Amino acid sequence: MKKKSTPVRRNFSEGGFFNLRVLFGLCVGMTGISLALFAANPLGRSSSPSSAKVVQPQQKYKVNTQPGWDPLVPAAFDCSNIHQLGIDKQENLRAQAIMIFCGHRDTDTGSSSGAFSKLVQKLMAPVSYGSADVDLITGTETFPDVTQSETYTAANPDNPDQVFVAYNDSRGRFASPINISGASVSNDGGITFTRLTKANGQSPFDNTFGDPVALYNKPSGTWFTVWLDGSCGGQGLGGYKSTTPDDPNSWTHFCAHTGGADDRESGWADNDPSSPFFGRMYISWNDFNVGNANIFVTFSTDNGSTWHSPIMVSTQNTFVRDVQITGDMAGNGTIYIAGMDEGGGGFPHNDKNLIFKSTDGGNTWTNTYTGSPFAGPGVTAVGYFACMFTDGGGYWRHEGWGEPAAYNDIVHLVYAQHGDGSDPGDVYYIRSTDGGVTFGAPLKLNADSTDRPQWQPNLSVSPNGTLFATWYDARESASCTRGNPAVPCYRMWSRKSNDNGLTWLPDMEFSDVVTPLPAQPDNGIQPTYAGDYDYGSAITLKHVTSWVDGRVAISGTSQQDAFTDSELAGLAVSSTDPACNSVVFTQPTDFTVNVSVAVDPDTLDASDFTVNGLPADSVDYTPGETTMIFHFNTTPVTNQGEQTMHIPAGAFNSASNGQPVLEFQCTFRYDATLLQVTTTDPPVGGTFSGPATVMYDVNFNEEVDPNSVSTGSLQLSGTAATVTNVQVINNNMTAEFTINFTGVIGGTLTASIPAGAITDQFGNPNAAFSGDYQYTANFCDSALIQNEGFESGSFPPWAIDGFSNPPVVTTDNPHSGTFSVLAGRVSGPEPNGQSSFYQQFGPVPANAILSFWHWDYTTDTITFDWQDAYITNTSGQILQTIFHQSQNGQTWINTTVDMTPYAGQTVRVKFLVHQNGAGDGTGMYVDDVVLATPCGAPSPTPTPTPRETPTPRPRPTPHPRP
């Protein structure tokens, strides 16, 4: 047996809302008009837990004849169809907007617009679970569209430092197209987050209506967001995907299900390589176009390229809510869906939990469990939905929904039910040891003895069987007042199990503050809404979860922001010094290892830690702490380059429950000399001349690895130039790049080599380099083209001749200066027709070159949409097609045209975008259009462009889709 000591020094010799969920197709009978519309939120009746349901008097229904009243309410919507269409049961934001329009919602939010202020109240001591809370909402806010809640949180199993949180976000409620979906990304383990925002001020998720799902597909290294999607049948399931999630311009659209009334979707990705269904992604939802709004599932077996036809899961003759979907984290491929029979809604009412199970990759499903009825949480109702607070006649709708989890055929479920007497809610946990067929007695997770509410729990299980439950908890407050920053209301509390739910640690604080009860100030969002769920998840290292928080006040009112935090999953290495993937410049003998929980010192040996296969000679550790220092009498780092640190699985155990440590292995680098650029030829600040092909030499302080050098190692910006070749010369001390300068106007060239783009002989990365150079062109601006950079802020003397949609001068995306022109659209509804403009100039001088910059965007193919540039005569007849394309590069590209064939003529340069009205937008920004001539050549007197407004051309008939 190992010997215990304090501190321990052992020698080697010792041995993871606005609910716009449902945009469904409906038929309005009054005129036979077929509409695609979004499903709504019900509203309600007010009663105590012991009272009978209150029946509201029948209302006179109205028809919306003012489509501009709210962008979520379809024109000509007949309010008498609300119940028939199931809008009163749906959770999404469009459904809620319809309920407001039809008089079924109190739109008083209890808040007003005004100046922006932040109020953070630290009301309690540091939490026992988690670390520091992080506000996910970065960047500017425009009141009152400031509602962010209802979260789905996931971490990258291939890169634990990358955490992705999707949520409902009302900032784009009036965007075109509508966009009430948002996300934030962290690349530093969740310490900081960036809210994804494109140049237009919106998220990348155009024409989506919230209800977040975030999935990481391990085989392709791709993130998928799933939303209620207007481009997938009106209110189907689709979203956007990216391999570089922190780049808001990298997300591309996909559809998973074409539908008109989808709601309450959930998703799960099987990322265990040992699973028989590794790589499969699943989405579940309620389809309000079908019978009892049954639960359906689709899945993808090809990394999201295609999705299976919908498979019906629930077949009950009552409505069963799709609570959440999950899969067994032990890698056996089994999938589970938690459903809830809400007993017809209202308050009070009884709920029942249901479990559905698939063992064949989602192809077939069995209802394995239907629980006994229990009293649903709440204090009143607004329409169909029970609410947790009475503020405003009813606030924070919640039916008791929670989240399932599974590990090694043990199935877990958390949910909320009404407490004893006047207690509005408690959080419960049930556990099944037979794969979800039977469940044991419920365990109340909140151990307080108050009658304050606990509600809306989420649950995650890690691949090593640790469970982490988190919920909203008002035990620390005496009362709550919606929107009042001076009245603390709730904190996130959590409870953890390190043995797959067999036993549980005490419930303790998770978030850092007792937050006020946030108001929902956006008048277009359901006033009872504060987010319907928070989906937590876990990877081997940690559990991640997020929540809605009211600590940030705007205009003196606490409002809904999304916050996040994480909890380490059992005993694992959390960090080291030297850090993983770092570069050190000395040869260390001491290595610091930080772990997630305290270690049993009797299980710890120096030999547990190796560097390059060599065990440490001793270890310093104080019992109860989470830091240990492994010491080597002689450094194990003897060669430059990569070094490997390793702790095998089970090398030592946790002090609290004997849980073995997870395997740890990572690398760092030893570099005696940092690879750096010493000089360049021409030198920094020197001059290039062109258009021409020239050599550019970059000299280093030590030999480089020739295999690490490519044309992409050098990045150019500021003028039109490309790297066409590179060779390593001078005994590997110099990289000689070939640069092709095509710019016809001089300027500043910036040449950069990013850190790590090139390595030395040992594989160690270079330091970043950047230098500015002058570019002198042999051509000068002829001045024949006027307003060439659109810096007048208007078109003349350019002329518009394509009006579907008319091009616009905009500040959204200039190449240089302040303005550029956008033809077509990069957001909003897609029209059918041409968006085009031109300028006439001449006579063209001899040896002239036309130069312009363009930035291309499309979500379609050239069969249907395109971007064109032409040289035409003065009648508009095409003389030369510069390009005919359908590109989505979303970067500025310089194009030059030899104008020699048109010397002495008066011609036009024309830019055109064609769109076919099918919803797949296409656009092109244009800037800096210059006709250049050899410097010193005389410039002819320009011929002005005709000033008359051309007659709009007939719109062409779009090509049919195959």
NORKA-V227910 format. One record per backbone hydrogen bond with DSSP energy under -1.0 kcal/mol. CO is the residue of the C=O (numbers start at 1). NH is the residue of the N-H. Records with the same first field share a line. If there is no record, write none. Layout:
CO: NH ; NH
//
This chain:
8: 621
11: 14
12: 15
17: 19
18: 20
22: 39
24: 37
26: 35
33: 28
35: 26
37: 24
39: 95
43: 383
45: 381
48: 51
62: 79
64: 76
66: 69
70: 73
74: 77
77: 64
78: 81
79: 82
81: 85
82: 87
83: 86
86: 89
88: 42
92: 96
93: 97
94: 98
95: 99
96: 100
97: 101
98: 102
99: 104
100: 103
115: 555
121: 123
134: 564
136: 138
142: 145
144: 146
147: 170
149: 168
151: 535
152: 166
154: 164
159: 162
161: 189
162: 156
163: 186
164: 154
165: 184
166: 152
167: 182
168: 149
170: 173
172: 175 ; 179
178: 207
180: 169
182: 167
183: 196
184: 165
185: 194
186: 163
194: 185
198: 201
202: 198
204: 206
207: 230
208: 180
210: 228
213: 226
215: 224
217: 221 ; 222
222: 217
223: 242
224: 215
227: 238
228: 209
229: 232 ; 236
232: 259
235: 262
236: 229
237: 256 ; 257
238: 227
239: 254
240: 225
241: 252
242: 223
244: 247
247: 250
252: 241
254: 239
257: 237
259: 235
261: 288
263: 286
266: 284
268: 282
270: 279
272: 275
275: 278
277: 280
280: 270
281: 300
282: 268
283: 298
284: 266
285: 296
286: 263
287: 290
290: 293
294: 287
295: 313 ; 314
296: 285
297: 311
298: 283
299: 308
300: 281
302: 305
311: 297
321: 323 ; 340
324: 338
326: 336
328: 331
334: 328
335: 358
336: 326
337: 356
338: 323 ; 324
339: 354
340: 321
341: 352
342: 345
349: 376
351: 374
352: 341
353: 371
354: 339
355: 368 ; 369
356: 337
357: 366
358: 335
366: 357 ; 368
369: 355
374: 351
375: 418
380: 387
382: 385
384: 346
385: 382
386: 398
387: 379 ; 380
389: 395
390: 393
391: 394
395: 389
396: 388
400: 416
403: 414
405: 412
406: 329
407: 410
409: 435
410: 407
411: 432
412: 405
413: 430
414: 403
415: 428
417: 426
420: 423
423: 419
424: 378
425: 454
426: 417
427: 445
428: 415
429: 443
430: 413
431: 440
432: 411
443: 429
453: 474
455: 472
458: 470
460: 468
462: 465
465: 500
466: 462
467: 497
468: 460
469: 495
470: 458
471: 493
472: 455
473: 491
474: 477
481: 484
483: 558
484: 487
490: 515
491: 473
492: 510 ; 511
493: 471
494: 508
495: 469
496: 505
497: 467
499: 502
508: 494
509: 129
515: 489 ; 490
517: 483
522: 525
526: 529
528: 396 ; 397
535: 153
537: 544
541: 569
542: 539
543: 567
544: 537
545: 565
547: 563
549: 561
552: 559
554: 557
557: 554
558: 519
560: 148
561: 549
562: 136
563: 547
564: 134
565: 545
567: 543
568: 570
571: 662
572: 596
575: 594
577: 592
579: 582
582: 669
584: 671
589: 632
591: 630
592: 577
593: 628
594: 574 ; 575
598: 655
600: 603
601: 604
605: 608
606: 609
609: 616
610: 646
611: 614
614: 611
617: 12
618: 631
619: 10
620: 629
621: 8
622: 625
626: 595
628: 593
629: 620
630: 591
631: 617 ; 618
641: 670
643: 668
644: 612
645: 666
646: 610
647: 664
648: 651
652: 661
653: 600
654: 658
659: 654
661: 650
664: 647
666: 645
667: 581
668: 643
669: 584
670: 641
675: 767
676: 701
679: 699
681: 697
683: 686
686: 774
688: 776
690: 778
692: 741
694: 739
696: 737
697: 681
698: 735
699: 678
705: 708
706: 709
710: 713
715: 752
717: 750
720: 742 ; 743
722: 740
725: 738
727: 736
729: 734
730: 733
732: 704
733: 700
734: 729
735: 698
736: 727
737: 696
738: 724 ; 725
739: 694
740: 722
741: 692
747: 775
749: 773
750: 717
751: 771
752: 715
753: 769
754: 757
758: 766
759: 705
760: 763
764: 760
766: 756
769: 753
771: 751
772: 685
773: 749
774: 688
775: 747
776: 690
778: 935
780: 933
787: 790
788: 929
790: 793
795: 798
799: 838
808: 822
810: 820
820: 810
821: 926
822: 808
823: 924
831: 917
833: 915
834: 804
835: 913
836: 801 ; 802
837: 911
838: 799
839: 909
841: 907
842: 943
844: 904
845: 848
848: 899
849: 932
850: 897
851: 930
852: 895
853: 927
854: 893
855: 925
856: 890
857: 923
861: 864 ; 865
866: 914
867: 885
868: 912
869: 882 ; 883
870: 910
871: 879 ; 880
872: 908
873: 876
877: 873
880: 871
883: 869
885: 867
893: 854
895: 852
897: 850
899: 902
900: 903
902: 905
905: 844
907: 841
908: 872
909: 839
910: 870
911: 837
912: 868
913: 835
914: 866
915: 833
919: 921
921: 859
922: 825
923: 857
924: 823
925: 855
926: 821
927: 853
930: 851
931: 782
932: 849
933: 780
934: 937
//
